[in-house]
Amino acid sequence: MNQLAIALLLSFSPISELRGGIPFAIANGINPFVAFFSCIAINSLVAPIIFLFLETAHKKLIKNKVYKNTFNKFLKKIERIKRRVGKAYTSYGLFALVLFVAIPFPSTGAWTASIVAWLLKLEKIKSILAITLGVIIAGIIVSLATLGIIKLF
């Protein structure tokens, strides 16, 4: 499989997102600008896809007992994040959502932010724009760290 395609899959994955895609691409000789823009583009698609899924398919799938049980278990796990982000959102608005995605730590990417934004019933378009801005900032941080320009720790 093409190295860029693998980097894009990593960038779209809820586990690695940009934190895996950009370093993988750069480590495999892909131009850093190509890696940055490609991985940013694919990771930015997460928010609209999550909102689309949760607004349409979820309504139909929730009638299925297995799906409903799995989704309810997931909701219990994300409840802690929902409370934290909810408090921050009340105080800081969309800026909190941008920061949540922009900080390249595990479980603070576009997937989690999109689900939390949906759970909190935040405005879809503003949330998608905030998440996309966070993805861009995270991509800059990860790219600079991967290239050794900045040191995170």
Secondary structure, 3 states (H helix, E strand, C coil): CCHHHHHHHHHHCCCCHHHHHHHHHHHCCCCHHHHHHHHHHHHHCHHHHHHHHHHCHHHHHCCCHHHHHHHHHHHHHHHHHHHHHHHHHHHHCHHHHHHHHHCCCCCCCHHHHHHHHHHCCCCHHHHHHHHHHHHHHHHHHHHHHHCCCCCCC
